[in-house]
């Protein structure tokens, strides 16, 4: 199976970003038959991801592209200022420490242009 687009969200209202993304990610995780513990990890990762995106968003707009691939959910969030994606992965959750890297199977930063980038996460059944 190849990566298949599942949707794109453009979110302006900061207070709605987290609950909307959590629900969409949960639906996609169920669609690709992730085990329950990984579905929970996917929701937690999306929550941490959007909180970081809220702090690093360019012009107050967050875009999330979603896809499914080989039993995994993919999320790409941006635009972020250059370096913002790596900073988000390294950021601590109070009392827990950095969690994104521990919850996802893979992550990468993809440039959009000279000043912005996206952070891509993949969450499947294999990590955790």
C-alpha positions as CSV (number, residue, x, y, z in Angstrom):
1,X,0.0,0.0,0.0
2,X,1.3,3.5,-0.8
3,X,0.7,6.7,1.0
4,X,-2.9,7.8,0.4
5,X,-4.0,11.3,1.2
6,X,-6.8,11.3,3.8
7,X,-7.4,15.0,4.3
8,X,-6.1,18.4,4.9
9,X,-7.1,20.7,7.7
10,X,-6.5,24.5,7.8
11,X,-7.1,25.7,11.3
12,X,-7.3,29.3,12.4
13,X,-9.2,29.0,15.7
14,X,-6.5,28.0,18.2
15,X,-9.0,26.7,20.8
16,X,-10.5,24.2,18.3
17,X,-7.3,22.8,16.9
18,X,-6.5,20.2,19.5
19,X,-10.0,18.6,19.9
20,X,-10.6,18.5,16.1
21,X,-7.2,17.0,15.3
22,X,-7.5,14.4,18.1
23,X,-10.8,13.2,16.8
24,X,-9.7,13.1,13.1
25,X,-6.5,11.2,14.1
26,X,-8.5,8.7,16.2
27,X,-10.8,8.0,13.2
28,X,-7.8,7.5,10.9
29,X,-6.1,5.3,13.4
30,X,-9.2,3.1,13.6
31,X,-9.4,3.0,9.8
32,X,-5.9,1.5,9.5
33,X,-6.7,-0.9,12.4
34,X,-4.1,0.4,14.9
35,X,-4.2,-1.5,18.2
36,X,-5.9,0.4,21.0
37,X,-2.7,1.4,22.7
38,X,-1.3,2.8,19.5
39,X,-4.5,4.6,18.8
40,X,-4.1,6.3,22.2
41,X,-0.5,7.1,21.4
42,X,-1.6,8.7,18.1
43,X,-4.1,10.9,19.9
44,X,-1.6,11.9,22.5
45,X,1.0,12.6,19.8
46,X,-1.5,14.7,17.8
47,X,-2.3,16.7,21.0
48,X,1.4,17.4,21.7
49,X,1.9,18.2,18.0
50,X,-0.8,20.8,17.8
51,X,0.2,22.4,21.1
52,X,3.7,22.8,19.6
53,X,2.3,24.1,16.3
54,X,0.3,26.7,18.2
55,X,3.5,28.1,19.7
56,X,5.4,28.0,16.4
57,X,2.7,28.7,13.8
58,X,3.4,31.2,11.1
59,X,0.8,33.9,10.8
60,X,-1.5,32.1,13.2
61,X,-2.6,29.5,10.8
62,X,-1.9,25.7,11.2
63,X,-2.3,23.3,8.3
64,X,-2.3,19.6,8.8
65,X,-2.1,17.1,5.9
66,X,-3.2,13.6,6.9
67,X,-2.5,10.4,5.1
68,X,-2.5,6.6,5.6
69,X,0.2,4.2,4.6
70,X,0.8,0.5,5.3
71,X,-1.2,0.5,8.6
72,X,0.1,3.9,9.7
73,X,-1.3,7.4,10.1
74,X,0.8,10.2,8.7
75,X,0.6,13.9,9.8
76,X,2.4,16.8,8.3
77,X,2.0,20.1,10.2
78,X,3.1,23.6,9.1
79,X,4.0,26.1,8.1
80,X,6.6,26.3,10.8
81,X,9.6,28.7,10.9
82,X,12.8,27.0,9.9
83,X,14.0,24.9,12.9
84,X,10.5,24.8,14.4
85,X,9.9,21.2,13.6
86,X,13.0,19.9,15.4
87,X,12.3,22.2,18.4
88,X,8.8,20.8,18.6
89,X,10.1,17.2,18.7
90,X,12.6,18.2,21.5
91,X,10.2,20.1,23.6
92,X,9.3,18.8,27.0
93,X,5.8,18.1,28.3
94,X,5.9,19.2,31.9
95,X,6.4,16.3,34.2
96,X,7.0,13.9,31.3
97,X,9.9,15.2,29.2
98,X,10.0,15.0,25.4
99,X,7.3,12.6,24.1
100,X,6.9,13.0,20.4
101,X,9.9,11.0,19.5
102,X,8.9,8.2,21.9
103,X,5.3,8.0,20.5
104,X,5.9,8.0,16.8
105,X,7.5,5.5,14.4
106,X,9.2,8.1,12.4
107,X,9.5,11.9,12.1
108,X,11.1,14.2,9.6
109,X,11.3,17.9,8.7
110,X,10.5,18.9,5.2
111,X,11.3,22.4,3.9
112,X,8.6,24.4,2.2
113,X,10.9,27.3,1.2
114,X,13.9,29.2,2.7
115,X,11.9,30.3,5.8
116,X,9.4,27.7,6.5
117,X,9.0,23.9,6.9
118,X,6.6,21.1,7.9
119,X,7.0,18.5,10.5
120,X,6.0,15.0,9.4
121,X,5.1,12.2,11.8
122,X,4.2,8.6,11.2
123,X,2.4,6.5,13.8
124,X,1.8,2.8,13.2
125,X,1.5,-0.4,15.1
126,X,5.2,-1.0,15.3
127,X,6.7,1.5,17.8
128,X,5.9,2.5,21.3
